Amino acid sequence: MAYHGYGKGVYAVGVPITLKKGSLAKEMMDKNSRIERHTELDKLHEECGVFGIYDFDGNDVASTIYYGLFALQHRGQESCGIAVSETNGPKGKVASQKGMGLVHEVFTQESLESMKGDIGVGHVRYSTAGASTRENAQPLVLNYVKGTLALAHNGNLLNAQELRHDLEYTGAIFQTTIDSEVIAYHIARERIKCHTVEEAVRKAAEKARGAYSLVVMSPRKLIGARDPFGFKPLCIGKRDNAYILASETCALDTIGAEFVRDVLPGEVVAITKEGIKSDTSLCLPKEREGRCVFEHIYFARPDSHLDGVSVYGSRVKAGRFLAMDSPVEADLVVGVPESGNAAALGYSMESGIPYGAAFVKNAYVGRTFIKPKQSNRESSVKVKLNVLKEAVQGKRVIMIDDSIVRGTTSDRIVRMLREAGASEVHVRISSPPFLWPCYFGTDIPKREQLIAYNRTLEEIREAIGADSLGYLGIERLEALAESLPICKGCFTGKYPMEPPIGDIRGEYEA
């Protein structure tokens, strides 16, 4: 059994905490020395995906967590981890493993079989700049005076630095640069004074400002918490005599679980053998909620439902709106895989222009691969995408994509379509222009790096080489989420809460 963690002898505000430590996954160090992390220049990234399960029949859950994380792989492709415990075994014994890479790269059948436990949590992660290290992989596993905690977190805290300094001045020693460790320490601190761990989670959440969906494992409970604005999704599922917490419903489908309900914004739920206990004391008035609308546009899998809304349906609807608001004469509508496909279908359905496949995507290229050197002619875009010449040659093509961030990738894809023989390339984007950074768990960069910043629509069109360009109107966003309150800060600069001064993401992110 290999135990992985962050060191030992750590003290948080006078509470002794031991973080489990062990060896790296086999050959991972050699692999990371050969492979250079490649960040797509014109695509946004979600921070994380979380998963938790409590099997009341006592069945081992590590393999179930593995498949749940596999379903959530799109939410984080940089590192992953699993931590499990036996509720009827020695109190406080947690088996965990984590590492850099995809889920199938980090875990083997043997490692999963070695992790015995009927309760557990899992995590997949994508970080912003400066924190792509194994030390920042999750779940975090803590031993402290009240027992053990394992925590998985999706989101960003705006006041992480303030909370961190408060802990450091009272004796805490941090082993990571992520705000998830700040949350974990505050839960441990509050647990000393609270009767239950779920009360400690709520007390810690009261101090946090920003976005968080949490899954916390204690020796006898599985706890889920969602920030009051509901920035990040979190749902509850059930399979036989087991309950599940997951970022998206697609993870429930993968393991054969039924959807029970979404965790409400501002709700803390505790799953025990007595059932589900709910605390909604953190909930805000409905009109103050602010779900991330980009979950519907790009982040979530199309087969997921978020707060009762179909992601696939939202994307088809976005395409229909584009056809209504930005029509153009053409012969073919195509989507940039994968999130552009459903919007392209919606555009085709509304406009009557045939929908077709113009791109072949290399399914074996993740976000991490050996990056072509500058001396090589290979483009990283061409490694991932290729154009079907027979599909576009001599045709006026409408290309649907979910967003344009810096514009570099859009420019290359437009050029690829022209080189394949397309007579015209009209670009339609199923989101409004990005004009502001995001502070809540999405790596939208500084304003100066955004192609839409200080540029007109015509200047953007010229920069990417398209014959015409159209964005989804901001007034259409509410309809994508079926009138649920959403955050539009990255498009308007108006956030559900006061944003921080400066960019906090490089140091303290999930």
Secondary structure, DSSP 8 states (H G I E B T S, - for coil): -----SEEEEEETTEEEEE-----STTHHHHHHH--B---TT---B-EEEEEEEETT----HHHHHHHHHHTGGG--SEEEEEEE-TTSSTT-EEEEEEES-HHHH--HHHHHH---SEEEEEEE---TT--SGGG-S-EEEEETTEEEEEEEES-BTTHHHHHHHHHTTT---S-SSHHHHHHHHHHHHHTTSSSHHHHHHHHHHH--B--EEEEE-SS-EEEEE-TT--S--EEEEETTEEEEESSHHHHHHTT-EEEEE--TT-EEEEETTEEEEE-TT---GGG--EETHIIIIIS-TT-EETTEEHHHHHHHHHHHHHHHS----SEEEE-TTHHHHHHHHHHHHH---B---EEE-TT--SB-----TTS---HHHHHEEE-HHHHTT-EEEEEES--SSSHHHHHHHHHHHHTT-SEEEEEESS----S---SSB----GGG-TTTT--HHHHHHHHT-SEEEE--GGGHHHHTTT--EE-HHHHS--SS---SS--TTTS--
